[in-house]
């Protein structure tokens, strides 16, 4: 049987919280109440139950629910609002699914009470996803209408029984909620850059009334059904009018508001840089936003870090780019963005001109791969007219940018700022004995050269070395590499770990880190490994020479000399003291050149 944590957010809920907690008795294994500093008797009532009561500042429904979910000790979560309670049938369904958990999340219907009458048509079934594996998604949506969004390939089921919603005891409660949610929704729509067309102000309220009262048979709820349908339509109208009013205000950029756009589908070095630097600016007191592809890991990780995220549904249809560009422009203007960091060439096309049109002072295009940009007239125009600065992550990457544009781009407009790393002040770990562990981390893509690691493993195995290669990452070559490992008979020597969330443990367990990439703009994982006192080996990718001092903190190998690489590995296997000295030299180099604080100071200087 799995264990389930019930998580409830509250503010001045003395009227409802007791009923909510009682409905969970004997069903969940833990109850956590996250309170936004209530001034009524909410805390006193909670103290009479076996619950964990935590106070936390309210920054938005989505933000509060994500923070609350993170406080649970169990992986499986049942999320409730204080004015909700499990019906007896739903409670039994939750108990049953605890004994036979087969999906990633479960939905159930919500039944709402209005003035003491259950609205079995107008607001029903109002299906909610509230029971879920928290590792499979994150709270998202637009405040105040939060929703748990599943990520990747997930499976949901539906439970029998109703979630009872004791929301409106009087008509005045409904009116108050209507006005409050209309304003919150309008502000959220405005800040997300959504456009509100004049025609929608007319037809959306009508549609809402028609849907609730006619299609959902709201008239069977009697006069209550008519009142609820009418006020629901009024809320849609009020939200649209408030949104339109906000959109007409003059927007002035704020030099403390920074936005990042990175719409890559997978998680990799560029996405890590985006999240790290965005978090760094947030810590420095800037208001930070990220625009990314809806449903990817960057979105969920940024939300977990407390960063405002706008998700784009990107389709591989070039003629739709102008729609994405218009949305980005609205986001930039609505949030008074002064500085935009662009990470991908696709995003430069989507967001570059939008940023120019929105009047941003700093439009920074970060180039992270050394491959030359095609010297087309379109690219020449784009690079010349859009970015106010091009940021390169290495001298090698800068050379790649200038290769076809040395006549049209000023080298002084391309600034090199290396990636930075947060270094924990920890003592050097003693040299390990036993099996020699080699690590590699990165997206499973052709340019990362994992095929060379497999060939290296065959050579090392034939040489009789006792070793293990651990590959962290996921991507398009996952199955192909697994098949090659099986065919080569090196399953005992090569372990594919998939996506690794605990990279701290990954690096600590290594004796050596090998970067097998065929090209790299920077090689962030090299300095990560060096920060853990690990010696490193890399093919000569150009940028590797900016990070590795050959034979001092590691080895640089000519492409793709696997015999020499295997010889260097054997050298370190047979002389652990040399490996330890190299690891110490690498750690010292990272402290001198690549600390996160130094890099953040450089980035802050360029946007000033």
Helices and strands as residue ranges (DSSP letters): E 4-10, H 17-22, E 30-35, H 42-47, E 52-55, H 61-70, E 76-81, E 84-86, H 88-99, E 105-114, E 117-118, E 128-133, G 134-136, E 137-142, E 145-150, E 156-168, H 171-191, H 198-210, I 211-215, G 218-221, H 223-248, E 254-262, H 269-283, E 287-293, H 297-304, E 308-312, G 318-320, H 321-334, E 337-342, H 345-357, E 362-367, H 377-385, E 389-392, H 395-402, G 411-413, E 414-416, E 436-441, G 446-448, H 450-462, E 467-472, H 478-488, E 494-498, H 503-508, E 512-515, H 524-531, E 535-539, G 543-546, E 554-557, H 562-574, H 576-593, H 596-607
